Structures are given as C-alpha cells and as structure tokens.
Amino acid sequence: MALFQSSVLKKYLKQLDGDTVAKAYKKYTKYFHDTAIQQNIRESKEEQYQAKLLDELFVNVLGYTLNPQPNFNLTTEFKNV
C-alpha cells in the first residue's frame, strides 16, 4: 500500500519548482552520497549524529530554520523535566 494516493502526489509534484528541487538534490547528493560520510554515519550512534543530520538535511537541503534562530520551524528533541 502506498503512503500517498498517486493523485495527491501528482498534485503536489506539479506545484514544485524544478530549479529549486534540482539545487536541493545537488546539495543532498554532495553530502549524503559521499562514501566517507556514509561510513561515518553508519558508525555513529544516533545521539552523535542527530544534530548534524538536522543541520545538513533539514537546514541546508530543505531550507528549515533551526532553533535558536529567529522564527525557527525546527528544533532538536528535548525532554520534559
């Protein structure tokens, strides 16, 4: 079973700007397709890599703003005390 209906995917894919997607994919492949980085990721514990993943994927590739920047829309996990 698909995660999204194909009609929903088509609708939202039509709304994407091709140049923006191409630039983001170029940034993604430059970092995540690097074999040395892939090996280091595999050898890291989740806690070690969490902040870097947020920064590389969500901030640099997808354009989110990470806390503590003003008007952030992404934050690290936190524990309630």
C-alpha positions as CSV (number, residue, x, y, z in Angstrom):
1,M,0.0,0.0,0.0
2,A,1.3,3.4,-1.0
3,L,1.9,6.1,1.6
4,F,0.0,8.7,-0.5
5,Q,-2.5,8.3,-3.3
6,S,-1.0,8.9,-6.7
7,S,-3.4,11.8,-7.4
8,V,-2.2,13.5,-4.3
9,L,1.4,13.1,-5.2
10,K,0.8,14.4,-8.7
11,K,-1.0,17.4,-7.4
12,Y,1.8,18.4,-5.1
13,L,4.7,17.5,-7.5
14,K,3.2,19.9,-10.1
15,Q,3.5,22.7,-7.6
16,L,7.2,22.2,-7.1
17,D,9.8,24.5,-8.8
18,G,12.1,22.3,-10.8
19,D,15.2,24.5,-10.3
20,T,14.7,24.6,-6.5
21,V,14.3,20.8,-6.4
22,A,17.5,20.3,-8.6
23,K,19.5,22.6,-6.4
24,A,18.3,20.9,-3.2
25,Y,19.1,17.5,-4.7
26,K,22.6,18.6,-5.7
27,K,23.2,19.7,-2.1
28,Y,21.8,16.4,-0.9
29,T,24.0,14.2,-3.1
30,K,27.1,16.3,-2.4
31,Y,26.9,15.4,1.3
32,F,24.9,12.2,1.6
33,H,26.4,10.3,-1.4
34,D,30.0,10.9,-0.1
35,T,31.2,7.4,0.8
36,A,33.4,8.5,3.6
37,I,30.5,10.4,5.2
38,Q,28.2,7.4,4.7
39,Q,30.6,5.2,6.5
40,N,31.0,7.7,9.4
41,I,27.2,7.9,9.7
42,R,26.9,4.1,9.9
43,E,29.5,4.0,12.6
44,S,27.9,6.8,14.7
45,K,25.3,6.4,17.4
46,E,22.0,8.3,16.8
47,E,22.8,10.8,19.5
48,Q,26.1,11.6,17.9
49,Y,24.7,12.3,14.5
50,Q,21.3,13.8,15.3
51,A,22.3,17.5,15.3
52,K,24.4,17.1,12.1
53,L,21.5,15.4,10.3
54,L,19.2,18.2,11.2
55,D,21.7,20.8,10.0
56,E,22.7,19.0,6.8
57,L,19.4,17.7,5.6
58,F,16.7,19.9,7.1
59,V,18.5,23.2,7.2
60,N,21.0,23.1,4.2
61,V,18.9,21.0,1.8
62,L,15.3,21.5,2.7
63,G,15.5,25.1,4.0
64,Y,14.2,24.8,7.5
65,T,15.3,27.2,10.2
66,L,16.8,25.6,13.3
67,N,16.2,26.8,16.9
68,P,17.7,29.2,18.3
69,Q,17.5,31.3,15.0
70,P,14.6,33.8,15.0
71,N,11.4,32.4,13.5
72,F,12.6,28.8,13.7
73,N,10.5,26.0,12.4
74,L,12.7,23.1,13.6
75,T,14.1,22.1,16.9
76,T,16.0,19.3,18.4
77,E,14.3,16.8,20.7
78,F,14.0,17.7,24.3
79,K,13.0,16.0,27.5
80,N,10.3,17.3,29.8
81,V,11.6,17.7,33.3
